[in-house]
């Protein structure tokens, strides 16, 4: 399905179909991201790096705010979404790595 610009959508049914298609694309990208996070846990284990990396989290969140604003998205919403996602992925890594290691 080719997505339309929001202003070109004429019915709620069509709008919902557009949102469902976007959700599917987002989930595919998030699954790809999760695969990279899982690989990060393996690499972190080998390098003695802990799951939580506060410095890296701050970098990612700052970049998300900038990119969200540039894309016309509410930066506060984007940051909150990424913070929740990052916390979930850190918890996933901690199940593999534990909570020890360095912040890198």
C-alpha positions as CSV (number, residue, x, y, z in Angstrom):
1,X,0.0,0.0,0.0
2,X,1.3,3.4,-0.9
3,X,0.9,5.7,2.0
4,X,-0.7,9.1,1.5
5,X,0.1,12.4,3.2
6,X,-2.3,12.8,6.2
7,X,-4.0,15.8,4.5
8,X,-4.8,13.5,1.5
9,X,-6.7,10.9,3.6
10,X,-10.4,11.3,3.2
11,X,-12.0,8.8,5.6
12,X,-11.3,7.4,9.1
13,X,-11.2,3.9,7.6
14,X,-8.5,5.0,5.2
15,X,-6.7,6.8,8.0
16,X,-6.7,3.8,10.2
17,X,-5.4,1.6,7.3
18,X,-2.6,4.1,6.8
19,X,-1.7,4.1,10.6
20,X,-1.8,0.2,10.6
21,X,0.7,0.2,7.6
22,X,3.0,2.6,9.4
23,X,2.8,0.5,12.6
24,X,3.8,-2.5,10.6
25,X,6.8,-0.7,9.1
26,X,7.8,0.6,12.5
27,X,7.6,-2.9,14.1
28,X,9.9,-4.3,11.3
29,X,12.5,-1.5,12.0
30,X,12.2,-2.0,15.8
31,X,12.7,-5.8,15.4
32,X,15.8,-5.0,13.3
33,X,17.0,-2.6,16.1
34,X,16.4,-5.4,18.7
35,X,18.6,-7.7,16.7
36,X,21.4,-5.1,16.8
37,X,20.9,-4.7,20.6
38,X,21.1,-8.4,21.0
39,X,24.4,-8.4,19.1
40,X,25.6,-5.5,21.3
41,X,25.0,-7.7,24.4
42,X,27.3,-10.3,22.9
43,X,30.0,-7.7,22.0
44,X,29.7,-6.0,25.4
45,X,30.2,-9.4,27.2
46,X,33.4,-10.0,25.2
47,X,34.6,-6.5,26.0
48,X,33.5,-6.4,29.6
49,X,31.1,-3.5,29.1
50,X,27.9,-3.3,31.2
51,X,24.4,-3.2,29.7
52,X,23.7,0.3,31.0
53,X,25.8,3.0,29.4
54,X,24.4,6.3,30.7
55,X,26.7,8.4,28.5
56,X,25.5,6.6,25.4
57,X,21.9,6.9,26.4
58,X,22.3,10.6,26.8
59,X,23.8,10.8,23.3
60,X,21.0,8.8,21.7
61,X,18.3,10.8,23.4
62,X,19.9,14.1,22.4
63,X,20.1,12.9,18.8
64,X,16.5,11.7,18.9
65,X,15.4,15.1,20.0
66,X,17.3,16.8,17.2
67,X,16.0,14.4,14.5
68,X,12.5,14.5,15.8
69,X,12.4,18.3,15.6
70,X,13.9,18.2,12.1
71,X,11.3,15.7,11.0
72,X,8.4,17.8,12.4
73,X,7.7,15.4,15.4
74,X,7.2,16.6,18.9
75,X,10.6,16.1,20.5
76,X,9.2,15.4,23.9
77,X,7.1,12.5,22.6
78,X,10.0,11.1,20.7
79,X,12.3,11.3,23.7
80,X,9.8,9.6,25.9
81,X,9.3,6.8,23.4
82,X,13.0,6.3,23.0
83,X,13.6,6.4,26.7
84,X,11.0,3.6,27.3
85,X,12.5,1.6,24.4
86,X,16.1,2.0,25.7
87,X,15.1,1.1,29.2
88,X,13.4,-2.1,27.9
89,X,16.5,-3.0,25.8
90,X,18.8,-2.3,28.7
91,X,16.7,-4.7,30.8
92,X,17.0,-7.3,28.0
93,X,20.8,-6.9,27.9
94,X,21.0,-7.2,31.7
95,X,19.3,-10.6,31.6
96,X,22.3,-11.7,29.5
97,X,25.1,-9.6,31.0
98,X,24.0,-8.8,34.6
99,X,24.5,-5.3,35.8
100,X,28.3,-5.2,36.1
101,X,30.8,-3.7,33.6
102,X,32.0,-0.4,32.5
103,X,30.1,2.5,30.8
104,X,31.2,2.5,27.2
